[in-house]
Amino acid sequence: MTTPSMRLFDVLADAAEPGRPFNPGVLLDLDEHDTFPADACALLDEFGLARYYLPRTAGGLLDDFAEFVRLIATVAHHDLTVAIAHGKTFLGVVSIWVAGSQAQLRRWGSELADGAVVSWGLTERGHGSDLLAGELTATRTEGGWRLQGEKWAINNATRGDALCVLARTSDRGAAGGFSLVLVDKREIFQGRYTCLPKLRTYGIRGADISGIAFHGTQVPADSLVGQEGAGIATVLKALQLTRIATAGLSLGAVQHALDVLRSLRMRGAFTAGPVPVPDTGVARLIGRTMATANVVSAVAAVAARSVHTLPGELSVISAITKAFVPSLVDELFLELSEVIGDLTDREDSLPARIYRKLERDHRIVGIFDGSTTVSRQALIAQFPMLARFYAKGTIDHDGLDRAVDVDGPLPPVRVDRLEMMSRTGCSLVQSVPGTLARIREIAESAGWRGERMELVERVGALIEDVMAEIAQYQPRRQAPARAFELAAAYELGFAAAACLRVWLASAHTRDWTWLHSALTLLVSKWDGVGGEQSVFEELARATEQRDPVVEVARTDVA
Amino acid sequence: MTTTATLASAATTAECVRTIEQAWGDPWEPTSPLGLEASLAADERAESLSAGQSVLAGLGIAGEFVPAAYGGRLTALARMTQILRSVARRDTALAFSLASSAVLAAGPIWRAGSAQQRARAADLLLTNRILACAPRDLLRAVASGPTAIAGPTGWSVHGGQGVIGVPAAEAVVLLPRRQDGTGNAAPLMLEMSDLLAAGARVPEVRRSPGLPGITIGELTLSHCSVDAESAVGDTDISAHDAARIARTVIPSMMIGIVDTALRVTLRYAGRRRLYDGTVLSFPRTRAILADIFADLLICDALCGAAVRALHFLPDHAGRYTAVVQLLVAPMLVSAMTALSELLGASFFIRDGEFGIVQKLLRDVRTIAFEYSSSRVMRNELRAWPSLRATATPALHRPSSMELFAPDERLPEFDFTRPLVSTDGDDPIIDSLMSFPEAVDGSDADAIGVRELASWFRTRAGTMRDAAGRSVTADAASGRSPVLDYASMIAAGSCLGTWLGASGSADFRSDPAWIWLALTRIAHGLGHRRPIPVAVRERVVTELIARGDQASTFDLGNYRTTI
């Protein structure tokens, strides 16, 4: 069966030809001139990518969140700026999906099909992630609402046709004082708003990161998205979806890095220079990149499928995904930089430029939409609950089994089942003792060598240690530095559990090299020691023969 | 202090730092042609900061790079390094250009050049003219560009290479390859006018994408004949020894870049309010800042020991400078990355008062990853006897404490002395073996530091026992003996610096920083020991105080204003 991401893969491969919008040279030139990749975005419009930004109930095409993540990854694989610039419309309309009226859903479903660009206005100058400090106001008037104030550092604030704005609608300082207002710029009298200048950024240089100021701007009464005062709650639920979607950006970025490595190898760059890299070194590097891609794939797939099957646990899963995935990839890039930077004979050679842009662009993923720190704070806030459910062994078996069976069917997404805070903890991590028991049985019947089970048991022991310390954690107003380390360790546990369960669920393959390399990578992050490196060489060799098209187009986890 | 002070009248390193800082003025002043925003703006325009160049020329900085024997004031590498670091605090491209000319290009000439070559190099530097080179090749001591073929009256040089400072340079120092492909020929010092007359061309001049303030000319030589006297010595030894010096001087200079990034981040954290406090009030922020400050002190202790080893123990210095290059550059990249994460979205914006940090991250990455090479350092270190043969720990020699003393009182550096030895003896490892006993006291600080010092001693002992074993077998386990060794040297340098300062009122003697520093180094080796929150808090308190007083964040703790 041809999936949408496979079709998009083919379309983009064609569009990467010389002179076409996705050609690497074209995209690099735009980036170097801080210029928006308009042609590339137009090509995605032609493909109809935005139709996957809303579910079928709204006339959209999104019925599998994992496939949606793969679509994002497919674009990101070519260019993060384009993926972020185009994907922003998903963030723009996600609040409508979560809390909008039927009329709003129908309208924006059809607008997206026509190529409308929608932006999401949350942040303000000087307040960053502190949404409750927002100063932009929406005041009720006879005909609707009047907006006053500005939103800043907003993706597509200038280019967008509309934006969904978080506004203060009452003097109550707390969460209940905010509402979401959908502003259709095309319907506002010119002059009642001003777009703020594009910010020059470190990465995604072509993106329209700007802002908008409203000067008593009048919008109709039906502009409110969700109930008055429900703005923060809607945003927090919407972020559960967007934070999982951003995993696609990191996944595409790792795949792009893998391409760079392979192309450098094909050109003989590793051996041509005056300081050659030995073959085993190259294989390890490629293997570690692949292992990172596999781990990200597994986490992304489980998280995205959980949107369908474990919606009540997304407050945990989304925070983990958003903190863990970009950090893992940034760390990989640091490792690669040391070798790639030192390879290219000229610092302005094409692979060097591509890699430099890729690395720079990806840094935004750990910053926007809830930075790593913000996501870890969200996780830390849930520590007592996570410890309680881990001790109890609470598991939503049905939801979890379907989340990890990455080729299985999925029920529709129920956004009405999203919770501000999980009521069942995190089934995946809570299921680890049972998962280990199942693997022990397999090990026994298959007559595994000792090292295999040792590695698996080591993962189990590390998770036990983390949970024991989390159980002792006393919540306080400002989380201590140690809590952030525990959050990072919990994320590793989640990722390891995802790999173990996905591996178990793929009963027909159960490729040991896949699991071995993924767990080795994760364990090395836990205890800071590299571990047995030869597994990465093995992984690199084992996957060399595979059809790259299939590998890239799918979240090929097994 | 008057505004006419020059470096010639600065007797101490502290005075050098202050002289430079005062000449540059307030870094925060947005309208200053020498402020951080001006440095950022010049970078965005892909120009060098010309106002800075004039200031440095006015200070007589050139004299600091020419050995006293050839008319300059250079006697102590530590002073030169601090001066470069001070420039790096204000503008990376200027500092790197200076280092490229004065350290990389001139290094082989001081080491093995003829009297005429030395006089010419001195003249060029002292008159602020450009002595160009391809810094990657000279920092690695690995030729990658043109080939030199010996002929009856000289050399025929053929090939192309990007050279910093070409075509404006008056002379260039090239490290050519041997014709048979077996490595480096002897370096050549060539006059640009001669090269052009011999048919050399510079078909393309570009900006370094990683350091746009720097111009790179694509020097293309087509069987150019040059005189036999162009060779700097008979072999490439001069390039290797000059690289050994540069591998300490350049990372040490880079500490200045991170110093500024830390200063900007501290300012951000103190001003930015999130939720119900400043970012600086968050325990997590304080822990990260303390760790970064400790990392800078580790880097400086290591660089300091390596620089002093070049003076006192040249036979051993080569391995220490390789350790510096291997450890310090990546540590500085990590520190910059951590700072950028603290700044969050403010890091990502290339304008305004925090916009400089993203440029500084790029600068550090460029120098660490694109100009230097950790692979070359690993290869160099693997070749050292202390990693190959089992060496019996020598008795602690009191003289090795000289490696850890503050910067003054250095004997004049002898550029002509070889920096290689086959001796397996290792003064810093020897010191490390005796340090636990030197940690006095029974309070929590002393116990914490002693425990870590003992851990490092045990680890160093294990390393020595294993030194005879195959390196590749260890590498397969993911434990790199080279990294292990480098970390021991870092720990030894820190402990030596701390013990050497004991009894002084200086922060160097404070147990808080050494405790945190050793914890950080041990952590990198997989030994994860918790450290009391209060210890980190003492380190961050010092950092904040230095930020308020505009003092530097290195071991020198120099006041930048009166």
Chai-1 contact restraints between the chains, C-beta under 6 A:
chainA,res_idxA,chainB,res_idxB,connection_type,confidence,min_distance_angstrom,max_distance_angstrom,comment,restraint_id
A,G128,B,A345,contact,1.0,0.0,6.0,A-B,restraint_1
A,D130,B,L274,contact,1.0,0.0,6.0,A-B,restraint_2
A,D130,B,Y275,contact,1.0,0.0,6.0,A-B,restraint_3
A,L199,B,I349,contact,1.0,0.0,6.0,A-B,restraint_4
A,R200,B,R350,contact,1.0,0.0,6.0,A-B,restraint_5
A,R200,B,D351,contact,1.0,0.0,6.0,A-B,restraint_6
A,T201,B,F348,contact,1.0,0.0,6.0,A-B,restraint_7
A,Y202,B,F348,contact,1.0,0.0,6.0,A-B,restraint_8
A,Y202,B,Q358,contact,1.0,0.0,6.0,A-B,restraint_9
A,P274,B,V142,contact,1.0,0.0,6.0,A-B,restraint_10
A,P274,B,S144,contact,1.0,0.0,6.0,A-B,restraint_11
A,V275,B,V142,contact,1.0,0.0,6.0,A-B,restraint_12
A,V275,B,S373,contact,1.0,0.0,6.0,A-B,restraint_13
A,V275,B,R375,contact,1.0,0.0,6.0,A-B,restraint_14
A,V275,B,V376,contact,1.0,0.0,6.0,A-B,restraint_15
A,S337,B,F369,contact,1.0,0.0,6.0,A-B,restraint_16
A,E338,B,F369,contact,1.0,0.0,6.0,A-B,restraint_17
A,E338,B,S374,contact,1.0,0.0,6.0,A-B,restraint_18
A,G341,B,F369,contact,1.0,0.0,6.0,A-B,restraint_19
A,G341,B,E370,contact,1.0,0.0,6.0,A-B,restraint_20
A,D342,B,S373,contact,1.0,0.0,6.0,A-B,restraint_21
A,E347,B,P209,contact,1.0,0.0,6.0,A-B,restraint_22
A,E347,B,G210,contact,1.0,0.0,6.0,A-B,restraint_23
A,E347,B,E370,contact,1.0,0.0,6.0,A-B,restraint_24
A,D348,B,P209,contact,1.0,0.0,6.0,A-B,restraint_25
A,I367,B,G344,contact,1.0,0.0,6.0,A-B,restraint_26
A,I367,B,A345,contact,1.0,0.0,6.0,A-B,restraint_27
A,I367,B,F348,contact,1.0,0.0,6.0,A-B,restraint_28
A,S371,B,G344,contact,1.0,0.0,6.0,A-B,restraint_29
A,Q478,B,F282,contact,1.0,0.0,6.0,A-B,restraint_30
A,Q478,B,P283,contact,1.0,0.0,6.0,A-B,restraint_31
A,P480,B,P283,contact,1.0,0.0,6.0,A-B,restraint_32
A,A481,B,P283,contact,1.0,0.0,6.0,A-B,restraint_33
A,A481,B,R284,contact,1.0,0.0,6.0,A-B,restraint_34
A,A481,B,A287,contact,1.0,0.0,6.0,A-B,restraint_35
A,F484,B,R284,contact,1.0,0.0,6.0,A-B,restraint_36
A,D527,B,G526,contact,1.0,0.0,6.0,A-B,restraint_37
A,G528,B,G526,contact,1.0,0.0,6.0,A-B,restraint_38
A,V529,B,G526,contact,1.0,0.0,6.0,A-B,restraint_39
A,G530,B,G478,contact,1.0,0.0,6.0,A-B,restraint_40
A,G531,B,G478,contact,1.0,0.0,6.0,A-B,restraint_41
A,Q533,B,G478,contact,1.0,0.0,6.0,A-B,restraint_42
A,S534,B,A476,contact,1.0,0.0,6.0,A-B,restraint_43
